């Protein structure tokens, strides 16, 4: 019997690190959530968390690419069409920042 051994890439290790850091603070936490329309895949959310009927979206980047993360998060908030708070996490700096709040 062969065992398959694999290692996570850097991005997925940072997603796991953030997940481990926040999982006890929320009612439910999901990783790698796909937003799809009937025709195609719209976006992937690195971490989606819920607490007291509130939604929290986390975008993880390996390096400090705030502008790209903000652009992706604002697009995700538009696609969700519900009140949500968006956060950017830089894995190399271990830094978490609030980017935007959407109130629909």
Buried (B, 14 or more C-beta within 10 A) or exposed (E): EEEEEEEEEEEBBBBBBBBEEBEEEBEEBEBEEEBEEEEEEEBEBBBBBBBEEBBBBBBBBEEBBBEEBBEBBBEBBEBBEEEBBBBBBBBEEEEBBEBBEBEE
